[in-house]
């Protein structure tokens, strides 16, 4: 009997030790490509959450979390798919933070995540088409759908008194979905869309596109593109040609790179990007300090995407995507104790004790419908060559 008890105790100790593991999480974002200037702050946000959890020792009996980066390129679906495959088959990641741009996100979801049963939480893929993608309940996003952003842009322009708008959108899922959503909302509000035209990304010359936009006219030009790609090219060509005096820039165009590129040429123009003035937003800013830019586009959403994955693991008692996918909505929404940036250890402890949490995070997370953010936006205006917050919507 004594030998049996000793053997049982030894087995229990081994089992307990085995529960602590080095969990690998993939961060697949556009480290190269038309959003490369905003990607570092996004990746840093996700990695900050992982470090916070690792340092706490509170995840799954002391498990650590190791981030592994991969380049989605933002626009090359084949390259993004290959990168995601390497993360899953070679690096053995448990889940993915990302991808970033909508087209590559959809490709990774259908070709890699769903066949392998891997959870994805994107901080920035906003195409309305992703709301109805076949995902086997594996896909979530801390960014709102562009169905919401289209309405927000319409509200901004209508409130500012614009009666007509020309639209230039990048020719992909993101650009087309957003342009269509804005057009529908603006027309419903009584506005006129003079032209809704696609532009290809990364062209050397956009004179022809700007010529068509100028011929159609409009009080303002909405540029639904990428800040490090064709969106800035269209903007430069329009300014140089004197085609438009003011612009509106949706989320893919925002960031310091736009200000650095155009400066005071943007004065009088507007923009929007997911954002909130919630307590969690300020807590995130204070926590980051000067380590990186916590107000960069989609950086708070990236922190939140990583945090939700790890909190869902704790709720499921497993790092396996098949188990944690059913817990993401639970930890993201009420009921439960609210959890903010810097409080991940607290959230993990509550879950370990069988309690409930409502993760609010850095971006006031509330997941609705198929697991996407309800949507808060920061309205931006440009004055004196600088980006200024006008209000939150």
C-alpha positions, 0 to 999 in steps of 0.5 A: 500500500505504501508503494502504491501511495508513493507512486500515486503522489509521484504521478500527481506531482508529474501531472501538476508539473506538466500543466505548466508549459511554454505557450507560444502565440503567433503575432502575424502582422504587416511588418513589411508592406503598406502598413509597416509604419504602424505595425511595430506599435501593434506588435509591441502592444500584443507582446506587452500583454504576453510579458505581463501574463508571463511575469504574473505566473498566474496562467495555467499553473505558472505557464509562460507565453512566448511571442513569435512574429511573422510577416503578413505583408498586409497585401500578399495572401500567398505569403501571409498564408505561408507565414501562418502555416509556419507558425502553426506547423513549425513553431507550434503556436496555440493561437494567432494575434492577427492578421492585420489587413482584411484580405490576408486575414481572410486567406489565413482564416480559410486556408490555415486557421480553420483547417488546423483549428487555430483561434485568431483574434485580429486587432485591425481587420475591419472588412464587413465580409469577415462578419459572415466568414465561415470560421468554425467559431475560431475568428474574433476581432477587437476592431469594429467592422467597417460597416460601423466605420462607414457610418462614422465617416458619414456622421463626421462629414455630415456634421461638418457640413459636407454635401458631396464627396469623392472616394478613392479606395484601395482595390481589395476587401478592406477598401471596397467594403469600407467604400461601399459602407460609407457610400450607403450611409452618406447617401442615406444622410442626404449626401452625394457620392460623385465617384467611388473609384478603386486605386491599385496599391503601390503604383508609381503614378496616380495622375490618371486616378486623380484626374478622374476624381477631379473631373467628378468633383466633390467637397472632399476626397475620402481616401480609403487606402494605406498610409505606406501605400497607394493611399498616400500616393493618391493624396500626394497626386491630388495635392500636387494637382490642386484637385482637392483642398480637404481630405478625410482619412479612414483608419488605414491612413492614420498615424504619425507617418501621414503627418510626417509625410504631409505636415501642414498640407493636411490642415483642415482635413479630418480622419478617424481611427478606432479609439476611446477615451475610456479609463482603460485607454489612459491606463494603457498609455500610463503603463506603456510610458515611452516604451513605444507609442500606445496611441498608435493605430490599433496598438490598444486593440493588439494588447487586447487581442493578446489579453483575450486569448490568454484569459480565454485559456485560463477560463478553459483550463487549456492552451488548446484552441479547441478549448479556448475558443468557446471562452473568448466571448465569456471573458470579453463581456459582462457579467463579471469583474471589470479587468483593465490594462495592467490587471491581467494577473487579477483577471487570471486569478479570478478565473482560476478561482471559478469567478467571472470577468468582464475584460474591458481592456485598453479599447473598451472591449465589447464583443458583439455578433460573431465576435467583433468589437462594437466600435468606438472611434476617435475623430481627428482633425489636422491643425498646424501640421499636427494630428488633434483629437476632435472628439470620440464617437 
